[in-house]
């Protein structure tokens, strides 16, 4: 229905007052549209700035050889020496350690295929185990995944505690992880929990 007809039903013409009311309404709508466009532009700028700040950190490492000998049982750091992915360069292949470049919530996964008998491994955060896994038999695969909050500079690595002396190499046994959220995303953090997938 025409705005003018709404102002004076049954009349086919507009008075000067009708036109003034109509112009006022149009100006009010224009101001609201302009305000919304300004808010949208501001939100788009904030989103772009956040995306530009987002740090991409992820890695996946396996072994150069197959099989891989593990000569020591108690507390041996498992050094995954073949890096397949290392966004952010936080995984150090010669030490087997992940070094957190920013504080935040990280997810780590260990996937093991032993070529000998049963073995026990753990994911270590700065010297403290946060998740354990026992590979139950030769030829069977086991995986563990855990969520860990890290402060900048903290380290995570894999330790073999006991068991057989060789693993399958290449990408059959892998250590991987990625940054889920940084602390400045105002997210909840955790001291570490684990989910075992067999």
C-alpha positions in Angstrom: 0.0 0.0 0.0 1.2 3.5 -0.8 2.6 5.5 2.1 0.5 8.5 1.0 -2.6 6.4 1.1 -1.7 5.3 4.6 -1.5 9.0 5.6 -4.9 10.0 4.3 -7.0 6.9 3.3 -9.4 7.6 0.4 -7.4 10.7 -0.8 -5.4 10.5 -4.0 -3.2 13.5 -3.4 -0.6 14.4 -0.8 -0.5 17.6 1.2 2.7 19.4 2.0 2.5 18.0 5.5 2.3 14.5 4.0 5.4 15.1 2.0 7.3 16.5 5.0 6.3 13.3 7.0 7.4 11.1 4.1 10.7 12.9 3.7 11.3 12.7 7.4 10.7 8.9 7.3 13.0 8.4 4.4 15.8 10.4 6.1 15.3 8.4 9.3 15.6 5.1 7.3 18.7 6.4 5.4 20.3 7.3 8.8 19.6 3.8 10.1 21.0 2.2 6.9 24.1 4.3 7.1 24.6 3.3 10.8 24.2 -0.4 10.0 26.7 -0.1 7.1 29.2 1.6 9.4 28.8 -1.2 12.0 29.2 -3.9 9.3 32.4 -2.2 8.1 33.7 -2.1 11.6 33.0 -5.8 12.2 34.6 -6.7 8.9 37.7 -4.8 9.9 37.8 -6.5 13.3 37.4 -9.9 11.7 40.2 -9.2 9.2 42.5 -8.0 12.0 41.8 -11.2 14.0 42.4 -13.4 11.0 45.7 -11.6 10.3 46.8 -12.2 13.9 45.8 -15.9 13.9 48.9 -18.1 14.2 48.9 -21.3 12.2 50.7 -23.9 14.2 50.5 -27.6 13.2 52.9 -30.5 12.7 53.1 -34.2 11.8 56.2 -36.2 12.1 57.2 -39.9 11.5 60.4 -41.7 10.8 63.0 -41.7 8.1 63.5 -45.5 8.4 61.3 -48.6 8.8 61.6 -50.4 11.2 62.8 -48.0 13.9 64.9 -49.4 16.7 64.2 -48.1 20.2 67.2 -49.2 22.2 66.3 -47.9 25.6 63.1 -48.6 27.5 62.9 -46.4 30.6 62.2 -42.8 29.8 63.6 -42.8 26.2 62.4 -39.8 24.2 61.1 -41.0 20.9 62.6 -38.8 18.2 60.4 -38.6 15.2 63.0 -37.5 12.7 61.0 -37.2 9.4 58.8 -34.1 9.4 55.9 -34.2 7.0 54.2 -30.9 8.2 55.6 -28.1 10.4 53.5 -24.9 10.1 55.1 -22.4 12.5 58.3 -24.5 12.8 57.4 -25.5 16.4 58.4 -29.2 16.1 62.2 -29.8 16.4 63.1 -33.0 14.5 66.5 -33.5 16.0 65.2 -33.4 19.6 61.7 -34.9 19.1 60.2 -32.0 21.0 57.3 -29.6 20.3 58.1 -26.0 21.6 54.9 -23.9 22.0 55.4 -20.5 20.3 52.3 -19.0 21.8 50.1 -19.7 24.9 46.9 -21.6 24.1 45.0 -24.9 23.9 46.7 -27.6 21.8 45.7 -31.0 20.6 48.3 -33.8 20.3 48.0 -37.3 18.8 50.3 -40.3 18.9 49.7 -43.1 16.5 51.8 -46.3 17.0 52.4 -49.4 15.0 54.8 -51.7 16.8 56.8 -54.3 14.9 57.7 -56.2 18.1 55.9 -56.9 21.4 53.7 -54.7 23.7 55.0 -51.2 24.5 54.0 -48.3 26.8 54.3 -44.6 25.7 53.2 -41.3 27.2 52.8 -37.8 26.0 54.9 -35.6 28.2 54.4 -31.9 29.0 57.5 -30.3 30.5 58.5 -33.5 32.2 55.1 -34.5 33.4 53.1 -37.3 31.7 49.6 -36.1 30.7 48.4 -39.2 28.7 49.5 -42.9 28.5 49.1 -45.5 25.9 49.9 -49.2 25.8 50.2 -50.9 22.4 48.8 -54.3 23.0 50.4 -56.5 20.4 52.7 -56.6 17.4 51.0 -55.6 14.2 48.1 -53.8 15.9 47.8 -50.0 15.8 47.0 -47.8 18.8 46.3 -44.1 19.0 46.0 -41.6 21.8 44.8 -38.0 21.6 45.0 -35.3 24.3 44.2 -31.7 24.8 46.8 -29.7 26.7 47.1 -26.0 27.7 50.6 -24.7 27.1 52.2 -21.4 28.0 54.6 -20.0 25.5 57.9 -21.8 25.7 56.6 -25.0 27.2 57.5 -28.3 25.5 55.7 -31.6 24.7 57.3 -34.8 23.6 56.8 -38.6 23.5 58.5 -41.1 25.9 58.7 -44.9 25.6 58.5 -46.4 29.1 58.9 -50.2 28.5 58.2 -53.0 26.0 59.5 -54.1 22.6 62.4 -52.7 20.8 61.2 -51.7 17.3 58.4 -49.6 15.8 57.2 -49.4 12.2 58.5 -46.3 10.6 57.8 -43.8 7.8 54.2 -42.6 8.4 53.0 -45.8 10.1 54.0 -44.4 13.5 53.4 -40.6 13.9 53.4 -37.8 16.4 51.2 -34.8 15.5 49.6 -31.7 16.9 48.1 -28.3 16.3 47.0 -25.1 18.0 43.3 -25.1 18.7 43.0 -21.7 20.2 45.3 -19.0 21.6 44.7 -17.6 25.1 43.8 -14.2 23.7 40.7 -15.9 22.1 39.2 -15.8 25.7 38.5 -19.5 25.7 38.4 -22.0 28.5 41.7 -23.8 29.0 42.6 -27.2 30.4 45.6 -28.7 32.2 45.2 -31.7 30.0 42.9 -34.6 29.5 43.1 -37.6 27.3 41.0 -39.6 24.9 42.2 -43.1 24.0 41.3 -44.5 20.6 42.2 -48.2 20.1 
